[in-house]
Amino acid sequence: MNIFFERTHQRSFGTWPLNGQRLLDALQSAIDIGYRAIDTAQLYDNEIGVGTSLRTIGIARDELCITTKIAPANDSDERFMPSLRESLAKLKVDRVDVLLLHWPPANGDVAPSVRRLEQAARAGLTRHIGISNFNAAMMRAAKAATALPLVANQVEFHPLLNQRVLLETASETGIPLSSYCSVARGEIFRYPLFDEIGARYGKSAAQVALRWILQKGVAINTMSTQRKNIESNFDVMDFTLSSIDMNRIDALTGTNYRIVNRERVPYAPEFD
Ligand SMILES: NC(=O)c1ccc[n+]([C@@H]2O[C@H](COP(=O)([O-])OP(=O)(O)OC[C@H]3O[C@@H](n4cnc5c(N)ncnc54)[C@H](OP(=O)(O)O)[C@@H]3O)[C@@H](O)[C@H]2O)c1
């Protein structure tokens, strides 16, 4: 079962680092264009803005797939459920569709955290549970810790980073990957290959990179403040990259350009 591979949920709209009017404008464009999966997190400090914006926009709750993530500081028996209830209040919903652990616990013992996710699902506060930024060993440990399906490991995933080990672990464990930093925060635009390939399909460089991610079996999560970019990031379902083009893009993964690492984020585990 892969909720993010239901057609509308394959393309999720990320909300970091948006807030206020910029968040409302971006969400309005995203909803107009057809996005129904929305990604936020306790750490983004914008759950109130997401909840208020979605109310203002007036989209029906049951059309949406809302993901939020538990911050590391709330991943304890004392804080997990109260913080989740605070998130639900901010988002103005009774439950979220997907609840992720934003980061694995610092001591690497993921089982207690996964059991807390399970408890949230059993309490009806989320439809699905998942993880984010877990390495391969942690994915296996997470799977072993729960009988519930884990619907995503949301990780940095773009054509400039080799995530072969995580892709193999996704197949092995049945925990699908979903992407963040899908256009490597603009770094992909420094590589002419994407424009060159895109020209043959009538698509932009960003669309080629996003299509490559989808064809790897990974759901995409993108963020943009520009309506034209929001629109083109959604418009990636009507073409298929050839295996030759997939292979040429694969060759760029050797660049190993990782954006979110331990220097930037103290919670980052030892990545594969
Ligand atoms: N789980 C985690 O730990 C984690 C970590 C990071 C991010 N995330 C989530 O993933 C989402 C997306 O990741 P991200 O924002 O870090 O990286 P990203 O999507 O790779 O980069 C976003 C940047 O790329 C630009 N961009 C997007 N689409 C474009 C296009 N078609 N053409 C040209 N430029 C384009 C945007 O600028 P414009 O606004 O000018 O278009 C924006 O500055 C976040 O919003 C957040 O929800 C999760």
The ligand as a Tripos MOL2 file, in Angstrom:
@<TRIPOS>MOLECULE
LIG
   48    52     1     0     0
SMALL
NO_CHARGES

@<TRIPOS>ATOM
      1 N1         11.8670   15.8020    5.8400 N.am      1 LIG1
      2 C1         12.8020   16.7200    5.8470 C.2       1 LIG1
      3 O1         13.7450   16.6860    6.6550 O.2       1 LIG1
      4 C2         12.7500   17.8370    4.8300 C.ar      1 LIG1
      5 C3         13.8940   18.6150    4.5970 C.ar      1 LIG1
      6 C4         13.7980   19.6470    3.6500 C.ar      1 LIG1
      7 C5         12.6100   19.8830    2.9630 C.ar      1 LIG1
      8 N2         11.5100   19.1110    3.2210 N.ar      1 LIG1
      9 C6         10.2330   19.3350    2.5310 C.3       1 LIG1
     10 O2         10.4360   19.2580    1.1330 O.3       1 LIG1
     11 C7          9.9650   20.4530    0.4990 C.3       1 LIG1
     12 C8         10.7760   20.7310   -0.7540 C.3       1 LIG1
     13 O3         12.1620   20.7510   -0.4670 O.3       1 LIG1
     14 P1         13.0190   22.0580   -0.5280 P.3       1 LIG1
     15 O4         12.1260   23.2430   -0.6050 O.co2     1 LIG1
     16 O5         13.9920   22.0000    0.5690 O.co2     1 LIG1
     17 O6         13.8780   21.8950   -1.8770 O.3       1 LIG1
     18 P2         13.5670   22.0260   -3.4470 P.3       1 LIG1
     19 O7         12.1500   21.6910   -3.7430 O.co2     1 LIG1
     20 O8         14.6630   21.2650   -4.1120 O.co2     1 LIG1
     21 O9         13.8860   23.5580   -3.7460 O.3       1 LIG1
     22 C9         12.9920   24.5980   -3.5750 C.3       1 LIG1
     23 C10        13.5900   25.7840   -4.3160 C.3       1 LIG1
     24 O10        13.6610   25.4670   -5.7140 O.3       1 LIG1
     25 C11        13.0180   26.4720   -6.4870 C.3       1 LIG1
     26 N3         12.1890   25.7890   -7.4840 N.ar      1 LIG1
     27 C12        11.2130   24.8790   -7.2600 C.ar      1 LIG1
     28 N4         10.6750   24.4710   -8.4220 N.ar      1 LIG1
     29 C13        11.3080   25.1400   -9.4010 C.ar      1 LIG1
     30 C14        11.1980   25.1570  -10.8210 C.ar      1 LIG1
     31 N5         10.2970   24.4120  -11.4590 N.pl3     1 LIG1
     32 N6         12.0200   25.9760  -11.5350 N.ar      1 LIG1
     33 C15        12.9130   26.7540  -10.9020 C.ar      1 LIG1
     34 N7         13.0800   26.7900   -9.5560 N.ar      1 LIG1
     35 C16        12.2810   25.9980   -8.8140 C.ar      1 LIG1
     36 C17        12.1530   27.2700   -5.5380 C.3       1 LIG1
     37 O11        12.2590   28.6410   -5.8810 O.3       1 LIG1
     38 P3         10.9450   29.4860   -6.3470 P.3       1 LIG1
     39 O12        10.1420   29.6950   -5.1110 O.co2     1 LIG1
     40 O13        11.5460   30.7310   -6.8960 O.co2     1 LIG1
     41 O14        10.2400   28.6620   -7.3960 O.co2     1 LIG1
     42 C18        12.7810   27.0340   -4.1590 C.3       1 LIG1
     43 O15        13.6820   28.0670   -3.8540 O.3       1 LIG1
     44 C19        10.0300   21.5100    1.6030 C.3       1 LIG1
     45 O16         9.1840   22.5860    1.3370 O.3       1 LIG1
     46 C20         9.6070   20.7040    2.8080 C.3       1 LIG1
     47 O17         8.1870   20.5820    2.8430 O.3       1 LIG1
     48 C21        11.5770   18.0820    4.1300 C.ar      1 LIG1
@<TRIPOS>BOND
     1     1     2 1
     2     2     3 2
     3     2     4 1
     4     4     5 ar
     5     4    48 ar
     6     5     6 ar
     7     6     7 ar
     8     7     8 ar
     9     8     9 1
    10     8    48 ar
    11     9    10 1
    12     9    46 1
    13    10    11 1
    14    11    12 1
    15    11    44 1
    16    12    13 1
    17    13    14 1
    18    14    15 2
    19    14    16 1
    20    14    17 1
    21    17    18 1
    22    18    19 2
    23    18    20 1
    24    18    21 1
    25    21    22 1
    26    22    23 1
    27    23    24 1
    28    23    42 1
    29    24    25 1
    30    25    26 1
    31    25    36 1
    32    26    27 ar
    33    26    35 ar
    34    27    28 ar
    35    28    29 ar
    36    29    30 ar
    37    29    35 ar
    38    30    31 1
    39    30    32 ar
    40    32    33 ar
    41    33    34 ar
    42    34    35 ar
    43    36    37 1
    44    36    42 1
    45    37    38 1
    46    38    39 2
    47    38    40 1
    48    38    41 1
    49    42    43 1
    50    44    45 1
    51    44    46 1
    52    46    47 1
@<TRIPOS>SUBSTRUCTURE
     1 LIG1         1 GROUP 0 **** ****
